[in-house]
Amino acid sequence: MDGTIKLTGAKNDDAPAATGTFAWTSKDAGTSTVNVTDIALTGDWGDNYELSVPSLANAAAGKSISPKTLTKTDLEYTGTAPTKVYDGNTTCTLPTAVNVKAPSLFGGDTLTITGTAVYNSANVKDANKATFTPTAITTGNYRLAASEKLDITPASITKANQTRSITSTASVCKGGNTL
């Protein structure tokens, strides 16, 4: 992180400059303080001035860390193809979770993605894709809009088995015949 160190206490309208090593006090979004170490006067300013403090802790940064916005290209489904037996609706249960691709996260961060999935059709012959709609993430270090839908192919609905049974009751017809 780069920054500017503002020095006070200079004489005769001097504007001494300094450099330092800046580091956020936390990796989390919203953080707005930094630690500054190895502060040193630059150029000839060391001839007339000395620093009383070579480092600053929790200094106001004037900026903050913004959360990373994720898109559907950051999501992945690595499970088996979703499939179910025909039940007349498009609800889909994914066999495994939708995850964020590792390169899309910082450091050792992990992120749980929740949401719902539906088939593109309730009919056996037309159902060939499931669409996952994530629950929006609006807090923390990452953002994900519910509009970032992930299509999962292949997906399928299989035919339902029909159980057939014939129930008969004996009837007596004219002439005494029994059916």
C-alpha positions in Angstrom: 0.0 0.0 0.0 1.3 3.4 -0.9 0.5 6.6 1.1 1.7 10.1 2.0 3.0 11.1 5.3 1.9 14.6 6.4 4.5 16.2 8.6 3.7 19.1 11.0 6.0 21.5 12.9 8.1 22.7 10.0 9.5 26.3 10.2 9.6 29.1 7.6 7.0 27.6 5.3 9.2 24.5 4.8 7.4 21.4 3.6 9.5 18.4 4.6 8.7 15.1 3.0 9.0 11.6 4.4 8.6 8.0 3.3 7.5 4.9 5.2 6.2 1.4 4.9 2.4 1.3 5.0 0.3 -1.7 6.1 -3.5 -2.0 6.8 -4.2 -2.9 10.4 -6.6 -5.6 9.2 -7.3 -7.3 5.9 -11.0 -7.0 6.3 -13.2 -4.7 4.2 -14.1 -1.5 5.9 -10.7 -1.2 7.6 -9.6 2.5 7.6 -6.4 2.6 9.7 -2.8 1.8 8.8 0.4 1.1 10.6 3.4 3.1 9.2 6.9 1.9 10.0 10.4 2.9 8.9 9.5 6.6 8.5 12.4 8.5 7.2 12.8 12.1 6.0 13.6 12.4 2.3 16.1 14.5 0.5 17.9 17.2 2.5 15.2 17.5 5.1 17.2 15.4 7.5 19.8 18.2 7.7 17.3 20.5 9.5 14.7 18.2 11.0 14.5 15.0 12.9 11.5 12.7 13.5 10.3 12.3 17.0 8.4 9.2 16.1 9.7 6.7 13.5 6.4 4.8 13.2 2.7 5.3 13.6 0.1 2.8 14.8 -3.5 2.8 13.8 -3.1 6.0 11.8 -6.2 7.2 10.0 -5.9 6.2 6.3 -8.4 8.5 4.8 -9.4 5.5 2.7 -10.9 2.1 3.4 -10.7 -1.4 2.0 -13.6 -2.1 -0.3 -15.2 -5.6 -0.5 -14.5 -7.7 -3.6 -17.5 -8.1 -5.9 -17.9 -11.7 -7.1 -19.7 -12.6 -10.3 -21.0 -15.9 -11.7 -17.6 -16.4 -13.4 -16.1 -16.7 -9.8 -18.6 -19.6 -9.0 -18.2 -23.2 -9.8 -20.2 -26.4 -9.4 -18.0 -29.5 -9.4 -20.5 -32.1 -8.3 -22.3 -34.8 -10.3 -25.0 -33.8 -12.7 -28.2 -33.1 -10.9 -31.0 -35.5 -11.6 -34.4 -36.4 -10.1 -37.4 -38.5 -10.8 -40.3 -36.7 -12.5 -42.6 -35.0 -9.9 -44.2 -32.3 -11.9 -42.2 -29.3 -10.7 -38.8 -27.6 -11.5 -37.3 -27.7 -8.0 -33.7 -29.0 -8.0 -31.6 -30.3 -5.2 -27.9 -30.1 -6.0 -25.9 -33.2 -4.9 -23.0 -30.9 -3.8 -22.5 -27.2 -3.1 -21.7 -24.3 -5.4 -18.3 -22.9 -4.4 -16.2 -19.8 -5.1 -13.2 -20.7 -7.3 -10.0 -20.6 -5.1 -8.3 -17.9 -7.2 -11.3 -15.6 -6.6 -10.7 -15.5 -2.8 -7.8 -13.8 -0.9 -5.3 -15.6 1.2 -7.0 -18.4 3.2 -10.5 -16.9 3.0 -13.4 -19.2 2.7 -16.9 -18.3 1.7 -20.1 -20.3 1.9 -22.5 -19.9 -1.0 -26.2 -20.7 -0.5 -29.1 -20.4 -2.8 -31.7 -22.3 -4.8 -31.7 -24.3 -8.0 -34.4 -25.0 -10.5 -34.6 -27.1 -13.7 -35.3 -25.3 -17.0 -38.4 -27.5 -17.4 -40.5 -29.8 -15.3 -40.8 -32.2 -18.2 -38.5 -35.2 -18.7 -37.8 -34.6 -22.3 -37.0 -30.9 -21.9 -35.1 -30.7 -18.6 -31.4 -30.4 -19.5 -30.1 -27.6 -17.3 -30.4 -26.4 -13.7 -30.0 -22.7 -12.8 -28.5 -21.9 -9.4 -29.6 -18.5 -7.9 -27.3 -17.5 -5.0 -28.5 -15.8 -1.9 -27.1 -12.3 -2.1 -24.0 -11.6 0.0 -24.1 -8.0 1.2 -21.7 -7.9 4.2 -18.1 -8.9 5.0 -15.2 -9.0 2.6 -17.1 -10.1 -0.5 -20.3 -9.1 -2.4 -22.4 -11.4 -4.6 -25.7 -10.3 -6.2 -28.6 -12.7 -6.5 -28.6 -11.9 -10.2 -25.3 -13.8 -10.7 -27.0 -17.0 -11.7 -24.9 -20.1 -12.5 -26.1 -22.6 -15.2 -25.3 -26.2 -14.5 -25.3 -28.6 -17.4 -26.0 -31.4 -17.9 -29.0 -31.9 -15.6 -32.0 -34.3 -16.1 -35.3 -35.5 -14.9 -36.0 -39.2 -15.3 -39.4 -40.8 -15.9 -41.5 -41.7 -12.9 -42.5 -45.3 -12.5 -46.2 -45.9 -12.7 -47.7 -48.5 -10.4 -50.7 -50.1 -11.9 -53.3 -52.1 -10.2 -56.7 -53.4 -11.2 -59.4 -53.6 -8.7 -62.3 -55.8 -9.5 -65.5 -56.4 -7.7 -67.6 -59.3 -8.8 -70.9 -58.4 -10.4 -73.8 -60.6 -11.3 -75.2 -60.0 -14.7 -78.6 -60.9 -16.0 -78.8 -64.6 -16.6 -76.7 -65.3 -13.4 -73.3 -64.9 -15.0 -70.6 -63.5 -12.7 -68.0 -61.1 -14.0 
